[in-house]
Amino acid sequence: MHLGPTHHERFYWRDGSTIFLVDNTLYKLHMSLLEPHSIVLRDMFTMPATASGSDESVREGDSDERPIKIGAPFTVRKLDNLLIWFHRVDSTVLDVSALTDILELALFLQWDTARHFAIQALKDSGLTASHRLSLAISYRISDWIEPAFKDLMDTPPQTFTTEDSMLLGQHIMMLIMMTQAAIRHHRLLVAYNPLKLRHHDVACVKQSPTCQCNWETAWWDGLAHHYLHPDF
């Protein structure tokens, strides 16, 4: 037996102004509170909202029978997390998954305060470099891309996990591995060929070959090792 939409147990406000349908759940929200924060919501309610094929005096969103239907990227979980944050419900602690939901919907709704909140909270949550780069690419956080990529360049390839690969995808993982390999190859070339001395101390002028030999010994015994293994 098919069951019709049900009221959300928390976010179907009896004194709300507009009814939305997400999946099979009805929300009745206070648009006077939400609308000022989102460009998309403001635009939505400046357009005619009558139900097609019905009495033009009946607006979509005015009743359970004619709710405003919203699909992807909205889900019940994602909208719940956005509303929990907005209404500060029960001092709920939002985890990384919930913050990511808020970030995604904030980007879609062009809701700047929600987006800034989610970005800062995620920044403070101790995400891995792979997770930061994945979120930066997916949700247009340009300030995160370069620092996350640099951190990934410093990550030993043998420490990457299946989760890193799932977060970044095959293409980006291959790009990271190829870049790391290119850096290692360049370091080996530089380390293998000691720089030629262009300026000699006055005492070395008459013994330039000896000075060059001493420099190469110092290079092999110290500088090259440090260049190849800066963390040791």
C-alpha positions as CSV (number, residue, x, y, z in Angstrom):
1,M,0.0,0.0,0.0
2,H,1.4,3.4,-1.0
3,L,1.6,5.9,1.9
4,G,1.4,9.6,1.1
5,P,3.8,12.2,2.3
6,T,4.2,12.6,6.0
7,H,4.9,15.7,8.1
8,H,8.5,16.1,9.3
9,E,8.5,15.5,13.0
10,R,10.6,18.6,13.7
11,F,10.4,21.0,10.8
12,Y,6.7,21.1,10.0
13,W,6.0,24.3,11.8
14,R,2.3,24.8,12.3
15,D,2.7,28.6,11.9
16,G,5.1,28.2,9.0
17,S,4.3,29.9,5.7
18,T,5.4,27.6,2.9
19,I,5.2,23.8,2.5
20,F,8.0,21.9,0.7
21,L,8.1,18.2,-0.3
22,V,11.5,16.4,-0.2
23,D,11.4,12.8,-1.0
24,N,8.3,11.7,0.9
25,T,8.5,14.3,3.7
26,L,6.7,17.5,4.1
27,Y,8.3,20.6,5.6
28,K,6.5,23.7,6.6
29,L,9.0,26.5,6.9
30,H,9.1,30.2,7.8
31,M,10.2,31.8,4.5
32,S,10.4,35.2,6.1
33,L,13.3,33.9,8.1
34,L,15.1,31.9,5.4
35,E,14.5,34.0,2.3
36,P,16.8,37.0,3.2
37,H,19.8,34.7,3.4
38,S,19.6,33.0,0.0
39,I,19.6,34.5,-3.5
40,V,17.9,31.4,-4.9
41,L,15.1,31.5,-2.3
42,R,14.5,35.2,-2.9
43,D,14.3,34.6,-6.7
44,M,12.0,31.6,-6.2
45,F,9.4,33.7,-4.4
46,T,9.5,36.6,-6.8
47,M,8.2,34.2,-9.5
48,P,4.6,33.2,-10.0
49,A,3.9,30.0,-8.0
50,T,0.5,28.8,-9.0
51,A,-0.3,25.1,-9.4
52,S,-0.6,24.3,-13.1
53,G,-4.1,23.3,-14.2
54,S,-5.7,24.5,-11.0
55,D,-7.2,27.6,-9.6
56,E,-4.7,30.3,-10.1
57,S,-5.5,31.7,-6.7
58,V,-3.9,28.6,-5.1
59,R,-0.2,28.9,-4.8
60,E,2.2,26.0,-4.7
61,G,3.4,25.6,-1.2
62,D,0.2,26.8,0.4
63,S,-1.1,23.3,1.3
64,D,0.0,19.7,1.8
65,E,-1.8,18.8,-1.4
66,R,0.2,21.3,-3.4
67,P,3.7,21.5,-1.9
68,I,6.7,22.9,-3.6
69,K,8.6,19.8,-4.7
70,I,12.4,20.0,-4.5
71,G,14.7,17.3,-5.8
72,A,18.5,17.0,-6.1
73,P,20.7,18.0,-4.4
74,F,18.2,18.1,-1.6
75,T,17.5,15.0,0.5
76,V,15.8,14.8,3.9
77,R,19.1,14.4,5.7
78,K,20.8,17.3,3.9
79,L,17.9,19.7,4.5
80,D,17.6,18.6,8.1
81,N,21.3,19.4,8.7
82,L,20.9,22.9,7.1
83,L,17.8,23.6,9.2
84,I,19.4,22.2,12.4
85,W,22.3,24.7,11.9
86,F,20.0,27.6,11.0
87,H,17.6,27.1,13.9
88,R,20.4,26.0,16.3
89,V,18.3,23.0,17.3
90,D,19.2,21.4,20.6
91,S,22.8,22.6,20.5
92,T,23.4,19.7,18.1
93,V,27.0,19.0,17.3
94,L,27.5,18.8,13.5
95,D,29.9,16.2,12.3
96,V,31.9,16.4,9.0
97,S,29.1,14.7,7.1
98,A,26.6,17.2,8.3
99,L,28.9,20.1,7.6
100,T,29.4,18.8,4.1
101,D,25.7,18.7,3.6
102,I,25.4,22.3,4.7
103,L,28.2,23.3,2.4
104,E,26.6,21.6,-0.6
105,L,23.1,23.1,-0.1
106,A,24.6,26.6,0.7
107,L,26.5,26.5,-2.6
108,F,23.3,25.6,-4.4
109,L,21.1,28.1,-2.6
110,Q,23.8,30.9,-2.8
111,W,23.6,31.2,1.0
112,D,26.8,32.9,1.9
113,T,26.6,32.8,5.7
114,A,25.9,29.1,5.7
115,R,28.7,28.5,3.3
116,H,31.2,30.5,5.3
117,F,30.1,28.7,8.5
118,A,30.6,25.2,6.9
119,I,34.0,26.1,5.4
120,Q,35.3,27.4,8.7
121,A,33.9,24.5,10.7
122,L,35.4,22.0,8.3
123,K,38.7,23.8,8.3
124,D,38.9,23.4,12.1
125,S,37.8,19.7,12.0
126,G,41.2,18.2,11.2
127,L,40.5,16.9,7.7
128,T,43.1,15.0,5.8
129,A,44.7,16.6,2.8
130,S,42.8,14.3,0.4
131,H,39.5,15.2,2.0
132,R,40.3,18.9,1.8
133,L,41.2,18.7,-1.8
134,S,38.1,16.7,-2.6
135,L,35.9,19.2,-0.9
136,A,37.7,22.2,-2.5
137,I,37.2,20.8,-6.0
138,S,33.6,19.7,-5.4
139,Y,32.4,22.9,-3.7
140,R,34.6,25.6,-5.2
141,I,36.8,26.4,-2.1
142,S,39.7,27.8,-4.1
143,D,41.7,28.8,-1.0
144,W,42.1,25.2,0.0
145,I,43.4,23.8,-3.3
146,E,47.0,24.8,-3.3
147,P,47.7,24.1,0.4
148,A,46.0,20.7,0.2
149,F,47.9,19.8,-3.0
150,K,51.2,20.8,-1.4
151,D,50.5,18.6,1.6
152,L,49.7,15.7,-0.7
153,M,53.1,16.2,-2.4
154,D,54.7,15.8,1.0
155,T,52.8,12.6,1.7
156,P,54.8,9.4,1.2
157,P,53.1,7.4,-1.6
158,Q,53.1,4.2,0.4
159,T,50.9,5.9,3.1
160,F,48.0,6.7,0.7
161,T,44.9,4.7,1.5
162,T,41.8,3.4,-0.3
163,E,39.8,6.2,1.3
164,D,42.2,8.7,-0.3
165,S,41.7,7.1,-3.7
166,M,37.9,7.1,-3.3
167,L,37.8,10.8,-2.2
168,L,40.0,12.0,-5.0
169,G,39.2,9.7,-7.8
170,Q,41.5,7.9,-10.2
171,H,42.4,10.9,-12.3
172,I,43.5,13.1,-9.5
173,M,45.3,10.3,-7.7
174,M,47.3,9.6,-10.9
175,L,48.1,13.3,-11.2
176,I,49.4,13.3,-7.7
177,M,51.5,10.2,-8.2
178,M,53.0,11.5,-11.5
179,T,53.8,14.8,-9.9
180,Q,55.5,13.1,-6.9
181,A,57.5,10.9,-9.3
182,A,58.6,14.0,-11.4
183,I,59.7,15.8,-8.2
184,R,61.7,12.7,-7.1
185,H,63.3,12.4,-10.5
186,H,64.3,16.1,-10.5
187,R,65.8,15.8,-7.0
188,L,67.9,12.8,-8.1
189,L,69.2,14.7,-11.1
190,V,70.2,17.7,-9.0
191,A,71.7,15.6,-6.2
192,Y,73.7,13.5,-8.7
193,N,75.3,16.5,-10.3
194,P,77.0,18.8,-7.8
195,L,76.8,22.5,-8.7
196,K,79.9,23.9,-10.2
197,L,81.6,26.6,-8.2
198,R,81.5,30.0,-10.0
199,H,83.2,32.1,-7.3
200,H,86.2,30.9,-5.4
201,D,87.7,32.3,-2.2
202,V,91.0,34.2,-2.8
203,A,92.9,31.3,-1.2
204,C,91.4,28.9,-3.7
205,V,92.2,30.8,-6.8
206,K,95.5,29.0,-7.4
207,Q,93.9,25.6,-6.3
208,S,90.6,25.7,-8.1
209,P,90.5,22.0,-8.9
210,T,91.2,21.2,-5.2
211,C,88.5,23.6,-4.1
212,Q,86.0,22.0,-6.6
213,C,87.0,18.5,-5.3
214,N,86.4,19.7,-1.7
215,W,83.1,21.2,-2.6
216,E,82.0,18.0,-4.3
217,T,83.0,16.0,-1.2
218,A,81.0,18.3,1.0
219,W,78.1,18.0,-1.5
220,W,78.0,14.2,-1.4
221,D,78.6,13.9,2.3
222,G,75.9,16.4,3.4
223,L,74.0,18.7,1.1
224,A,72.9,16.0,-1.4
225,H,71.6,13.8,1.4
226,H,69.7,16.7,2.9
227,Y,68.3,17.7,-0.5
228,L,67.0,14.2,-1.2
229,H,65.7,13.6,2.3
230,P,64.8,17.0,3.8
231,D,62.9,15.4,6.7
232,F,65.9,13.5,8.0
